[in-house]
Amino acid sequence: MKRIYRGVVDGNVIRLGESLDLPFGSQAIITLTTLKKEEQKEITDRQVELLRRGFNLGKKLYTERNDLYAR
């Protein structure tokens, strides 16, 4: 099972934003990646731009889900 959790480091403790669905005593491998405010802003801007451009699902460009149903 592979899941991504977001948390905040507080000394030697990582406080997760959501609860884990693992049994007590489970072993896990943890990979940490630090997020900088600039990186998060760039990610957000990139995703918003993708949403603005719409999704190319063939020859027609759909910018909203309602466009699919208008056909």
PDB file of N, H, CA, C and O in Angstrom:
ATOM      1  N   MET A   1       0.845  -1.177   0.000  1.00  0.00           N
ATOM      2  CA  MET A   1       0.000   0.000   0.000  1.00  0.00           C
ATOM      3  C   MET A   1       0.889   1.239   0.000  1.00  0.00           C
ATOM      4  O   MET A   1       1.834   1.336   0.783  1.00  0.00           O
ATOM      5  N   LYS A   2       0.581   2.174  -0.875  1.00  0.00           N
ATOM      6  H   LYS A   2      -0.187   2.096  -1.511  1.00  0.00           H
ATOM      7  CA  LYS A   2       1.344   3.419  -0.940  1.00  0.00           C
ATOM      8  C   LYS A   2       0.372   4.577  -0.827  1.00  0.00           C
ATOM      9  O   LYS A   2      -0.564   4.686  -1.620  1.00  0.00           O
ATOM     10  N   ARG A   3       0.589   5.444   0.155  1.00  0.00           N
ATOM     11  H   ARG A   3       1.349   5.355   0.799  1.00  0.00           H
ATOM     12  CA  ARG A   3      -0.257   6.624   0.345  1.00  0.00           C
ATOM     13  C   ARG A   3       0.630   7.807   0.644  1.00  0.00           C
ATOM     14  O   ARG A   3       1.736   7.655   1.163  1.00  0.00           O
ATOM     15  N   ILE A   4       0.148   8.971   0.320  1.00  0.00           N
ATOM     16  H   ILE A   4      -0.751   9.095  -0.101  1.00  0.00           H
ATOM     17  CA  ILE A   4       0.867  10.203   0.607  1.00  0.00           C
ATOM     18  C   ILE A   4       0.093  10.957   1.676  1.00  0.00           C
ATOM     19  O   ILE A   4      -1.102  11.214   1.530  1.00  0.00           O
ATOM     20  N   TYR A   5       0.778  11.303   2.739  1.00  0.00           N
ATOM     21  H   TYR A   5       1.748  11.095   2.858  1.00  0.00           H
ATOM     22  CA  TYR A   5       0.198  12.080   3.825  1.00  0.00           C
ATOM     23  C   TYR A   5       0.957  13.384   3.948  1.00  0.00           C
ATOM     24  O   TYR A   5       2.150  13.445   3.650  1.00  0.00           O
ATOM     25  N   ARG A   6       0.286  14.405   4.376  1.00  0.00           N
ATOM     26  H   ARG A   6      -0.683  14.355   4.618  1.00  0.00           H
ATOM     27  CA  ARG A   6       0.921  15.695   4.602  1.00  0.00           C
ATOM     28  C   ARG A   6       0.937  15.944   6.101  1.00  0.00           C
ATOM     29  O   ARG A   6      -0.049  15.687   6.791  1.00  0.00           O
ATOM     30  N   GLY A   7       2.054  16.442   6.600  1.00  0.00           N
ATOM     31  H   GLY A   7       2.856  16.650   6.040  1.00  0.00           H
ATOM     32  CA  GLY A   7       2.171  16.684   8.030  1.00  0.00           C
ATOM     33  C   GLY A   7       3.122  17.817   8.334  1.00  0.00           C
ATOM     34  O   GLY A   7       3.742  18.395   7.441  1.00  0.00           O
ATOM     35  N   VAL A   8       3.222  18.120   9.607  1.00  0.00           N
ATOM     36  H   VAL A   8       2.719  17.651  10.333  1.00  0.00           H
ATOM     37  CA  VAL A   8       4.095  19.189  10.079  1.00  0.00           C
ATOM     38  C   VAL A   8       5.065  18.588  11.089  1.00  0.00           C
ATOM     39  O   VAL A   8       4.659  17.833  11.973  1.00  0.00           O
ATOM     40  N   VAL A   9       6.358  18.925  10.956  1.00  0.00           N
ATOM     41  H   VAL A   9       6.687  19.538  10.238  1.00  0.00           H
ATOM     42  CA  VAL A   9       7.377  18.415  11.866  1.00  0.00           C
ATOM     43  C   VAL A   9       7.395  19.293  13.111  1.00  0.00           C
ATOM     44  O   VAL A   9       7.481  20.518  13.023  1.00  0.00           O
ATOM     45  N   ASP A  10       7.313  18.644  14.275  1.00  0.00           N
ATOM     46  H   ASP A  10       7.244  17.649  14.346  1.00  0.00           H
ATOM     47  CA  ASP A  10       7.343  19.339  15.566  1.00  0.00           C
ATOM     48  C   ASP A  10       8.389  18.630  16.427  1.00  0.00           C
ATOM     49  O   ASP A  10       8.059  17.722  17.189  1.00  0.00           O
ATOM     50  N   GLY A  11       9.647  19.046  16.304  1.00  0.00           N
ATOM     51  H   GLY A  11       9.915  19.785  15.685  1.00  0.00           H
ATOM     52  CA  GLY A  11      10.730  18.366  17.004  1.00  0.00           C
ATOM     53  C   GLY A  11      10.978  17.015  16.352  1.00  0.00           C
ATOM     54  O   GLY A  11      11.268  16.944  15.158  1.00  0.00           O
ATOM     55  N   ASN A  12      10.864  15.936  17.134  1.00  0.00           N
ATOM     56  H   ASN A  12      10.629  15.994  18.104  1.00  0.00           H
ATOM     57  CA  ASN A  12      11.029  14.579  16.607  1.00  0.00           C
ATOM     58  C   ASN A  12       9.703  13.931  16.275  1.00  0.00           C
ATOM     59  O   ASN A  12       9.646  12.724  16.037  1.00  0.00           O
ATOM     60  N   VAL A  13       8.637  14.712  16.255  1.00  0.00           N
ATOM     61  H   VAL A  13       8.683  15.692  16.448  1.00  0.00           H
ATOM     62  CA  VAL A  13       7.296  14.191  16.003  1.00  0.00           C
ATOM     63  C   VAL A  13       6.759  14.789  14.710  1.00  0.00           C
ATOM     64  O   VAL A  13       6.927  15.981  14.453  1.00  0.00           O
ATOM     65  N   ILE A  14       6.116  13.960  13.903  1.00  0.00           N
ATOM     66  H   ILE A  14       5.980  12.992  14.112  1.00  0.00           H
ATOM     67  CA  ILE A  14       5.456  14.439  12.688  1.00  0.00           C
ATOM     68  C   ILE A  14       3.962  14.383  12.941  1.00  0.00           C
ATOM     69  O   ILE A  14       3.415  13.306  13.177  1.00  0.00           O
ATOM     70  N   ARG A  15       3.299  15.523  12.896  1.00  0.00           N
ATOM     71  H   ARG A  15       3.744  16.397  12.705  1.00  0.00           H
ATOM     72  CA  ARG A  15       1.856  15.606  13.118  1.00  0.00           C
ATOM     73  C   ARG A  15       1.164  15.587  11.753  1.00  0.00           C
ATOM     74  O   ARG A  15       1.297  16.518  10.959  1.00  0.00           O
ATOM     75  N   LEU A  16       0.428  14.511  11.502  1.00  0.00           N
ATOM     76  H   LEU A  16       0.320  13.755  12.148  1.00  0.00           H
ATOM     77  CA  LEU A  16      -0.236  14.335  10.216  1.00  0.00           C
ATOM     78  C   LEU A  16      -1.577  15.049  10.198  1.00  0.00           C
ATOM     79  O   LEU A  16      -2.228  15.199  11.232  1.00  0.00           O
ATOM     80  N   GLY A  17      -1.982  15.486   9.017  1.00  0.00           N
ATOM     81  H   GLY A  17      -1.453  15.364   8.177  1.00  0.00           H
ATOM     82  CA  GLY A  17      -3.243  16.177   8.846  1.00  0.00           C
ATOM     83  C   GLY A  17      -4.444  15.246   8.871  1.00  0.00           C
ATOM     84  O   GLY A  17      -5.569  15.702   9.078  1.00  0.00           O
ATOM     85  N   GLU A  18      -4.232  13.957   8.666  1.00  0.00           N
ATOM     86  H   GLU A  18      -3.318  13.587   8.498  1.00  0.00           H
ATOM     87  CA  GLU A  18      -5.316  12.985   8.691  1.00  0.00           C
ATOM     88  C   GLU A  18      -4.841  11.736   9.416  1.00  0.00           C
ATOM     89  O   GLU A  18      -3.639  11.511   9.556  1.00  0.00           O
ATOM     90  N   SER A  19      -5.784  10.929   9.873  1.00  0.00           N
ATOM     91  H   SER A  19      -6.760  11.112   9.760  1.00  0.00           H
ATOM     92  CA  SER A  19      -5.416   9.741  10.634  1.00  0.00           C
ATOM     93  C   SER A  19      -4.955   8.618   9.699  1.00  0.00           C
ATOM     94  O   SER A  19      -5.355   8.547   8.537  1.00  0.00           O
ATOM     95  N   LEU A  20      -4.116   7.759  10.235  1.00  0.00           N
ATOM     96  H   LEU A  20      -3.791   7.817  11.179  1.00  0.00           H
ATOM     97  CA  LEU A  20      -3.618   6.607   9.484  1.00  0.00           C
ATOM     98  C   LEU A  20      -4.583   5.446   9.636  1.00  0.00           C
ATOM     99  O   LEU A  20      -5.212   5.290  10.683  1.00  0.00           O
ATOM    100  N   ASP A  21      -4.702   4.637   8.606  1.00  0.00           N
ATOM    101  H   ASP A  21      -4.192   4.764   7.755  1.00  0.00           H
ATOM    102  CA  ASP A  21      -5.561   3.461   8.681  1.00  0.00           C
ATOM    103  C   ASP A  21      -4.721   2.188   8.767  1.00  0.00           C
ATOM    104  O   ASP A  21      -5.007   1.193   8.102  1.00  0.00           O
ATOM    105  N   LEU A  22      -3.688   2.237   9.591  1.00  0.00           N
ATOM    106  H   LEU A  22      -3.455   3.045  10.132  1.00  0.00           H
ATOM    107  CA  LEU A  22      -2.804   1.099   9.795  1.00  0.00           C
ATOM    108  C   LEU A  22      -3.003   0.538  11.195  1.00  0.00           C
ATOM    109  O   LEU A  22      -3.263   1.295  12.130  1.00  0.00           O
ATOM    110  N   PRO A  23      -2.887  -0.770  11.354  1.00  0.00           N
ATOM    111  CA  PRO A  23      -3.000  -1.351  12.693  1.00  0.00           C
ATOM    112  C   PRO A  23      -1.828  -0.927  13.575  1.00  0.00           C
ATOM    113  O   PRO A  23      -0.735  -0.645  13.084  1.00  0.00           O
ATOM    114  N   PHE A  24      -2.073  -0.886  14.880  1.00  0.00           N
ATOM    115  H   PHE A  24      -2.961  -1.114  15.279  1.00  0.00           H
ATOM    116  CA  PHE A  24      -1.032  -0.518  15.830  1.00  0.00           C
ATOM    117  C   PHE A  24       0.145  -1.481  15.702  1.00  0.00           C
ATOM    118  O   PHE A  24      -0.054  -2.692  15.606  1.00  0.00           O
ATOM    119  N   GLY A  25       1.359  -0.956  15.699  1.00  0.00           N
ATOM    120  H   GLY A  25       1.520   0.028  15.777  1.00  0.00           H
ATOM    121  CA  GLY A  25       2.562  -1.773  15.612  1.00  0.00           C
ATOM    122  C   GLY A  25       3.015  -2.070  14.195  1.00  0.00           C
ATOM    123  O   GLY A  25       4.000  -2.782  14.000  1.00  0.00           O
ATOM    124  N   SER A  26       2.314  -1.536  13.198  1.00  0.00           N
ATOM    125  H   SER A  26       1.515  -0.957  13.356  1.00  0.00           H
ATOM    126  CA  SER A  26       2.713  -1.759  11.805  1.00  0.00           C
ATOM    127  C   SER A  26       4.040  -1.075  11.520  1.00  0.00           C
ATOM    128  O   SER A  26       4.325  -0.008  12.063  1.00  0.00           O
ATOM    129  N   GLN A  27       4.837  -1.684  10.681  1.00  0.00           N
ATOM    130  H   GLN A  27       4.604  -2.551  10.240  1.00  0.00           H
ATOM    131  CA  GLN A  27       6.091  -1.078  10.263  1.00  0.00           C
ATOM    132  C   GLN A  27       5.886  -0.396   8.916  1.00  0.00           C
ATOM    133  O   GLN A  27       5.122  -0.876   8.078  1.00  0.00           O
ATOM    134  N   ALA A  28       6.568   0.717   8.714  1.00  0.00           N
ATOM    135  H   ALA A  28       7.189   1.107   9.394  1.00  0.00           H
ATOM    136  CA  ALA A  28       6.428   1.469   7.465  1.00  0.00           C
ATOM    137  C   ALA A  28       7.757   2.110   7.107  1.00  0.00           C
ATOM    138  O   ALA A  28       8.584   2.381   7.978  1.00  0.00           O
ATOM    139  N   ILE A  29       7.950   2.347   5.837  1.00  0.00           N
ATOM    140  H   ILE A  29       7.278   2.127   5.130  1.00  0.00           H
ATOM    141  CA  ILE A  29       9.097   3.117   5.345  1.00  0.00           C
ATOM    142  C   ILE A  29       8.577   4.512   5.050  1.00  0.00           C
ATOM    143  O   ILE A  29       7.563   4.671   4.371  1.00  0.00           O
ATOM    144  N   ILE A  30       9.260   5.510   5.554  1.00  0.00           N
ATOM    145  H   ILE A  30      10.084   5.380   6.106  1.00  0.00           H
ATOM    146  CA  ILE A  30       8.804   6.889   5.416  1.00  0.00           C
ATOM    147  C   ILE A  30       9.818   7.681   4.606  1.00  0.00           C
ATOM    148  O   ILE A  30      11.011   7.668   4.911  1.00  0.00           O
ATOM    149  N   THR A  31       9.348   8.364   3.584  1.00  0.00           N
ATOM    150  H   THR A  31       8.380   8.375   3.337  1.00  0.00           H
ATOM    151  CA  THR A  31      10.179   9.248   2.775  1.00  0.00           C
ATOM    152  C   THR A  31       9.708  10.672   3.025  1.00  0.00           C
ATOM    153  O   THR A  31       8.521  10.967   2.882  1.00  0.00           O
ATOM    154  N   LEU A  32      10.615  11.546   3.392  1.00  0.00           N
ATOM    155  H   LEU A  32      11.579  11.306   3.509  1.00  0.00           H
ATOM    156  CA  LEU A  32      10.249  12.932   3.685  1.00  0.00           C
ATOM    157  C   LEU A  32      10.690  13.851   2.562  1.00  0.00           C
ATOM    158  O   LEU A  32      11.802  13.735   2.046  1.00  0.00           O
ATOM    159  N   THR A  33       9.810  14.762   2.192  1.00  0.00           N
ATOM    160  H   THR A  33       8.907  14.856   2.612  1.00  0.00           H
ATOM    161  CA  THR A  33      10.118  15.795   1.220  1.00  0.00           C
ATOM    162  C   THR A  33       9.651  17.120   1.812  1.00  0.00           C
ATOM    163  O   THR A  33       8.482  17.271   2.167  1.00  0.00           O
ATOM    164  N   THR A  34      10.557  18.065   1.914  1.00  0.00           N
ATOM    165  H   THR A  34      11.507  17.943   1.626  1.00  0.00           H
ATOM    166  CA  THR A  34      10.167  19.356   2.466  1.00  0.00           C
ATOM    167  C   THR A  34       9.521  20.204   1.382  1.00  0.00           C
ATOM    168  O   THR A  34       9.938  20.170   0.224  1.00  0.00           O
ATOM    169  N   LEU A  35       8.514  20.954   1.759  1.00  0.00           N
ATOM    170  H   LEU A  35       8.175  20.981   2.699  1.00  0.00           H
ATOM    171  CA  LEU A  35       7.833  21.848   0.835  1.00  0.00           C
ATOM    172  C   LEU A  35       8.139  23.278   1.236  1.00  0.00           C
ATOM    173  O   LEU A  35       7.941  23.671   2.386  1.00  0.00           O
ATOM    174  N   LYS A  36       8.614  24.038   0.291  1.00  0.00           N
ATOM    175  H   LYS A  36       8.775  23.719  -0.643  1.00  0.00           H
ATOM    176  CA  LYS A  36       8.845  25.454   0.530  1.00  0.00           C
ATOM    177  C   LYS A  36       7.621  26.214   0.066  1.00  0.00           C
ATOM    178  O   LYS A  36       6.885  25.739  -0.798  1.00  0.00           O
ATOM    179  N   LYS A  37       7.398  27.381   0.628  1.00  0.00           N
ATOM    180  H   LYS A  37       7.997  27.767   1.330  1.00  0.00           H
ATOM    181  CA  LYS A  37       6.242  28.184   0.249  1.00  0.00           C
ATOM    182  C   LYS A  37       6.281  28.509  -1.240  1.00  0.00           C
ATOM    183  O   LYS A  37       5.244  28.483  -1.903  1.00  0.00           O
ATOM    184  N   GLU A  38       7.471  28.816  -1.779  1.00  0.00           N
ATOM    185  H   GLU A  38       8.313  28.836  -1.241  1.00  0.00           H
ATOM    186  CA  GLU A  38       7.578  29.149  -3.198  1.00  0.00           C
ATOM    187  C   GLU A  38       7.192  27.949  -4.055  1.00  0.00           C
ATOM    188  O   GLU A  38       6.487  28.099  -5.053  1.00  0.00           O
ATOM    189  N   GLU A  39       7.649  26.766  -3.674  1.00  0.00           N
ATOM    190  H   GLU A  39       8.221  26.644  -2.863  1.00  0.00           H
ATOM    191  CA  GLU A  39       7.334  25.574  -4.453  1.00  0.00           C
ATOM    192  C   GLU A  39       5.837  25.315  -4.447  1.00  0.00           C
ATOM    193  O   GLU A  39       5.259  24.982  -5.482  1.00  0.00           O
ATOM    194  N   GLN A  40       5.198  25.468  -3.280  1.00  0.00           N
ATOM    195  H   GLN A  40       5.666  25.739  -2.439  1.00  0.00           H
ATOM    196  CA  GLN A  40       3.770  25.233  -3.185  1.00  0.00           C
ATOM    197  C   GLN A  40       3.007  26.237  -4.039  1.00  0.00           C
ATOM    198  O   GLN A  40       2.017  25.873  -4.674  1.00  0.00           O
ATOM    199  N   LYS A  41       3.447  27.493  -4.067  1.00  0.00           N
ATOM    200  H   LYS A  41       4.251  27.788  -3.551  1.00  0.00           H
ATOM    201  CA  LYS A  41       2.807  28.519  -4.876  1.00  0.00           C
ATOM    202  C   LYS A  41       2.946  28.187  -6.364  1.00  0.00           C
ATOM    203  O   LYS A  41       1.991  28.337  -7.127  1.00  0.00           O
ATOM    204  N   GLU A  42       4.129  27.740  -6.771  1.00  0.00           N
ATOM    205  H   GLU A  42       4.904  27.619  -6.151  1.00  0.00           H
ATOM    206  CA  GLU A  42       4.345  27.355  -8.173  1.00  0.00           C
ATOM    207  C   GLU A  42       3.453  26.182  -8.561  1.00  0.00           C
ATOM    208  O   GLU A  42       2.892  26.166  -9.657  1.00  0.00           O
ATOM    209  N   ILE A  43       3.319  25.209  -7.680  1.00  0.00           N
ATOM    210  H   ILE A  43       3.775  25.221  -6.790  1.00  0.00           H
ATOM    211  CA  ILE A  43       2.462  24.047  -7.957  1.00  0.00           C
ATOM    212  C   ILE A  43       1.020  24.496  -8.118  1.00  0.00           C
ATOM    213  O   ILE A  43       0.333  24.077  -9.049  1.00  0.00           O
ATOM    214  N   THR A  44       0.562  25.350  -7.208  1.00  0.00           N
ATOM    215  H   THR A  44       1.121  25.691  -6.452  1.00  0.00           H
ATOM    216  CA  THR A  44      -0.815  25.843  -7.269  1.00  0.00           C
ATOM    217  C   THR A  44      -1.060  26.615  -8.550  1.00  0.00           C
ATOM    218  O   THR A  44      -2.078  26.409  -9.211  1.00  0.00           O
ATOM    219  N   ASP A  45      -0.137  27.507  -8.913  1.00  0.00           N
ATOM    220  H   ASP A  45       0.690  27.674  -8.376  1.00  0.00           H
ATOM    221  CA  ASP A  45      -0.290  28.299 -10.134  1.00  0.00           C
ATOM    222  C   ASP A  45      -0.332  27.411 -11.369  1.00  0.00           C
ATOM    223  O   ASP A  45      -1.123  27.651 -12.281  1.00  0.00           O
ATOM    224  N   ARG A  46       0.513  26.387 -11.403  1.00  0.00           N
ATOM    225  H   ARG A  46       1.156  26.192 -10.662  1.00  0.00           H
ATOM    226  CA  ARG A  46       0.548  25.473 -12.544  1.00  0.00           C
ATOM    227  C   ARG A  46      -0.779  24.715 -12.679  1.00  0.00           C
ATOM    228  O   ARG A  46      -1.294  24.560 -13.786  1.00  0.00           O
ATOM    229  N   GLN A  47      -1.320  24.253 -11.575  1.00  0.00           N
ATOM    230  H   GLN A  47      -0.901  24.378 -10.675  1.00  0.00           H
ATOM    231  CA  GLN A  47      -2.573  23.507 -11.619  1.00  0.00           C
ATOM    232  C   GLN A  47      -3.746  24.404 -12.013  1.00  0.00           C
ATOM    233  O   GLN A  47      -4.626  23.976 -12.759  1.00  0.00           O
ATOM    234  N   VAL A  48      -3.765  25.645 -11.519  1.00  0.00           N
ATOM    235  H   VAL A  48      -3.050  25.992 -10.913  1.00  0.00           H
ATOM    236  CA  VAL A  48      -4.826  26.585 -11.882  1.00  0.00           C
ATOM    237  C   VAL A  48      -4.765  26.896 -13.375  1.00  0.00           C
ATOM    238  O   VAL A  48      -5.803  26.991 -14.030  1.00  0.00           O
ATOM    239  N   GLU A  49      -3.564  27.054 -13.915  1.00  0.00           N
ATOM    240  H   GLU A  49      -2.721  26.977 -13.383  1.00  0.00           H
ATOM    241  CA  GLU A  49      -3.412  27.320 -15.344  1.00  0.00           C
ATOM    242  C   GLU A  49      -3.916  26.144 -16.176  1.00  0.00           C
ATOM    243  O   GLU A  49      -4.547  26.344 -17.214  1.00  0.00           O
ATOM    244  N   LEU A  50      -3.641  24.918 -15.727  1.00  0.00           N
ATOM    245  H   LEU A  50      -3.129  24.756 -14.884  1.00  0.00           H
ATOM    246  CA  LEU A  50      -4.158  23.746 -16.438  1.00  0.00           C
ATOM    247  C   LEU A  50      -5.685  23.733 -16.441  1.00  0.00           C
ATOM    248  O   LEU A  50      -6.306  23.381 -17.444  1.00  0.00           O
ATOM    249  N   LEU A  51      -6.283  24.115 -15.320  1.00  0.00           N
ATOM    250  H   LEU A  51      -5.778  24.400 -14.505  1.00  0.00           H
ATOM    251  CA  LEU A  51      -7.747  24.161 -15.256  1.00  0.00           C
ATOM    252  C   LEU A  51      -8.312  25.248 -16.173  1.00  0.00           C
ATOM    253  O   LEU A  51      -9.362  25.056 -16.786  1.00  0.00           O
ATOM    254  N   ARG A  52      -7.629  26.374 -16.268  1.00  0.00           N
ATOM    255  H   ARG A  52      -6.776  26.530 -15.770  1.00  0.00           H
ATOM    256  CA  ARG A  52      -8.096  27.473 -17.136  1.00  0.00           C
ATOM    257  C   ARG A  52      -8.055  27.090 -18.607  1.00  0.00           C
ATOM    258  O   ARG A  52      -8.944  27.460 -19.374  1.00  0.00           O
ATOM    259  N   ARG A  53      -7.022  26.349 -19.003  1.00  0.00           N
ATOM    260  H   ARG A  53      -6.299  26.049 -18.381  1.00  0.00           H
ATOM    261  CA  ARG A  53      -6.869  25.966 -20.407  1.00  0.00           C
ATOM    262  C   ARG A  53      -7.896  24.937 -20.847  1.00  0.00           C
ATOM    263  O   ARG A  53      -8.231  24.863 -22.030  1.00  0.00           O
ATOM    264  N   GLY A  54      -8.393  24.153 -19.920  1.00  0.00           N
ATOM    265  H   GLY A  54      -8.121  24.213 -18.960  1.00  0.00           H
ATOM    266  CA  GLY A  54      -9.360  23.120 -20.269  1.00  0.00           C
ATOM    267  C   GLY A  54      -8.662  21.814 -20.602  1.00  0.00           C
ATOM    268  O   GLY A  54      -7.435  21.719 -20.577  1.00  0.00           O
ATOM    269  N   PHE A  55      -9.467  20.812 -20.914  1.00  0.00           N
ATOM    270  H   PHE A  55     -10.463  20.889 -20.935  1.00  0.00           H
ATOM    271  CA  PHE A  55      -8.959  19.476 -21.167  1.00  0.00           C
ATOM    272  C   PHE A  55      -9.213  19.099 -22.619  1.00  0.00           C
ATOM    273  O   PHE A  55     -10.340  19.206 -23.103  1.00  0.00           O
ATOM    274  N   ASN A  56      -8.191  18.669 -23.302  1.00  0.00           N
ATOM    275  H   ASN A  56      -7.276  18.582 -22.910  1.00  0.00           H
ATOM    276  CA  ASN A  56      -8.306  18.261 -24.692  1.00  0.00           C
ATOM    277  C   ASN A  56      -8.660  16.784 -24.727  1.00  0.00           C
ATOM    278  O   ASN A  56      -7.811  15.925 -24.486  1.00  0.00           O
ATOM    279  N   LEU A  57      -9.928  16.494 -25.032  1.00  0.00           N
ATOM    280  H   LEU A  57     -10.617  17.192 -25.228  1.00  0.00           H
ATOM    281  CA  LEU A  57     -10.384  15.111 -25.101  1.00  0.00           C
ATOM    282  C   LEU A  57     -10.686  14.727 -26.547  1.00  0.00           C
ATOM    283  O   LEU A  57     -11.725  14.134 -26.838  1.00  0.00           O
ATOM    284  N   GLY A  58      -9.791  15.065 -27.427  1.00  0.00           N
ATOM    285  H   GLY A  58      -8.947  15.547 -27.191  1.00  0.00           H
ATOM    286  CA  GLY A  58      -9.985  14.785 -28.840  1.00  0.00           C
ATOM    287  C   GLY A  58      -9.963  16.088 -29.619  1.00  0.00           C
ATOM    288  O   GLY A  58      -9.112  16.946 -29.385  1.00  0.00           O
ATOM    289  N   LYS A  59     -10.897  16.233 -30.543  1.00  0.00           N
ATOM    290  H   LYS A  59     -11.588  15.536 -30.733  1.00  0.00           H
ATOM    291  CA  LYS A  59     -10.913  17.422 -31.387  1.00  0.00           C
ATOM    292  C   LYS A  59     -11.581  18.617 -30.716  1.00  0.00           C
ATOM    293  O   LYS A  59     -11.311  19.758 -31.092  1.00  0.00           O
ATOM    294  N   LYS A  60     -12.435  18.382 -29.743  1.00  0.00           N
ATOM    295  H   LYS A  60     -12.654  17.455 -29.438  1.00  0.00           H
ATOM    296  CA  LYS A  60     -13.160  19.470 -29.095  1.00  0.00           C
ATOM    297  C   LYS A  60     -12.508  19.768 -27.750  1.00  0.00           C
ATOM    298  O   LYS A  60     -12.093  18.851 -27.040  1.00  0.00           O
ATOM    299  N   LEU A  61     -12.417  21.049 -27.401  1.00  0.00           N
ATOM    300  H   LEU A  61     -12.754  21.793 -27.977  1.00  0.00           H
ATOM    301  CA  LEU A  61     -11.831  21.475 -26.138  1.00  0.00           C
ATOM    302  C   LEU A  61     -12.946  21.687 -25.124  1.00  0.00           C
ATOM    303  O   LEU A  61     -13.830  22.519 -25.330  1.00  0.00           O
ATOM    304  N   TYR A  62     -12.902  20.943 -24.044  1.00  0.00           N
ATOM    305  H   TYR A  62     -12.184  20.268 -23.877  1.00  0.00           H
ATOM    306  CA  TYR A  62     -13.897  21.057 -22.985  1.00  0.00           C
ATOM    307  C   TYR A  62     -13.298  21.846 -21.829  1.00  0.00           C
ATOM    308  O   TYR A  62     -12.255  21.476 -21.292  1.00  0.00           O
ATOM    309  N   THR A  63     -13.956  22.925 -21.451  1.00  0.00           N
ATOM    310  H   THR A  63     -14.804  23.226 -21.887  1.00  0.00           H
ATOM    311  CA  THR A  63     -13.472  23.712 -20.329  1.00  0.00           C
ATOM    312  C   THR A  63     -14.283  23.466 -19.073  1.00  0.00           C
ATOM    313  O   THR A  63     -13.822  23.778 -17.975  1.00  0.00           O
ATOM    314  N   GLU A  64     -15.478  22.914 -19.207  1.00  0.00           N
ATOM    315  H   GLU A  64     -15.852  22.661 -20.099  1.00  0.00           H
ATOM    316  CA  GLU A  64     -16.318  22.603 -18.053  1.00  0.00           C
ATOM    317  C   GLU A  64     -16.976  21.248 -18.261  1.00  0.00           C
ATOM    318  O   GLU A  64     -17.132  20.788 -19.392  1.00  0.00           O
ATOM    319  N   ARG A  65     -17.358  20.619 -17.163  1.00  0.00           N
ATOM    320  H   ARG A  65     -17.232  20.994 -16.245  1.00  0.00           H
ATOM    321  CA  ARG A  65     -18.025  19.323 -17.240  1.00  0.00           C
ATOM    322  C   ARG A  65     -19.354  19.452 -17.999  1.00  0.00           C
ATOM    323  O   ARG A  65     -19.743  18.532 -18.718  1.00  0.00           O
ATOM    324  N   ASN A  66     -20.046  20.575 -17.845  1.00  0.00           N
ATOM    325  H   ASN A  66     -19.730  21.323 -17.260  1.00  0.00           H
ATOM    326  CA  ASN A  66     -21.336  20.769 -18.530  1.00  0.00           C
ATOM    327  C   ASN A  66     -21.182  20.739 -20.049  1.00  0.00           C
ATOM    328  O   ASN A  66     -22.132  20.400 -20.754  1.00  0.00           O
ATOM    329  N   ASP A  67     -20.000  21.087 -20.565  1.00  0.00           N
ATOM    330  H   ASP A  67     -19.228  21.362 -19.992  1.00  0.00           H
ATOM    331  CA  ASP A  67     -19.775  21.022 -22.009  1.00  0.00           C
ATOM    332  C   ASP A  67     -19.926  19.594 -22.526  1.00  0.00           C
ATOM    333  O   ASP A  67     -20.351  19.385 -23.663  1.00  0.00           O
ATOM    334  N   LEU A  68     -19.582  18.624 -21.704  1.00  0.00           N
ATOM    335  H   LEU A  68     -19.237  18.794 -20.781  1.00  0.00           H
ATOM    336  CA  LEU A  68     -19.708  17.235 -22.132  1.00  0.00           C
ATOM    337  C   LEU A  68     -21.186  16.860 -22.317  1.00  0.00           C
ATOM    338  O   LEU A  68     -21.527  16.107 -23.229  1.00  0.00           O
ATOM    339  N   TYR A  69     -22.045  17.378 -21.463  1.00  0.00           N
ATOM    340  H   TYR A  69     -21.768  17.990 -20.722  1.00  0.00           H
ATOM    341  CA  TYR A  69     -23.446  17.026 -21.494  1.00  0.00           C
ATOM    342  C   TYR A  69     -24.228  17.860 -22.525  1.00  0.00           C
ATOM    343  O   TYR A  69     -25.341  17.499 -22.906  1.00  0.00           O
ATOM    344  N   ALA A  70     -23.636  18.970 -22.965  1.00  0.00           N
ATOM    345  H   ALA A  70     -22.732  19.263 -22.655  1.00  0.00           H
ATOM    346  CA  ALA A  70     -24.308  19.837 -23.938  1.00  0.00           C
ATOM    347  C   ALA A  70     -24.341  19.216 -25.327  1.00  0.00           C
ATOM    348  O   ALA A  70     -25.125  19.648 -26.172  1.00  0.00           O
ATOM    349  N   ARG A  71     -23.516  18.221 -25.579  1.00  0.00           N
ATOM    350  H   ARG A  71     -22.879  17.869 -24.893  1.00  0.00           H
ATOM    351  CA  ARG A  71     -23.465  17.563 -26.885  1.00  0.00           C
ATOM    352  C   ARG A  71     -24.742  16.916 -27.130  1.00  0.00           C
ATOM    353  O   ARG A  71     -24.930  16.296 -28.177  1.00  0.00           O
TER     354      ARG A  71
END
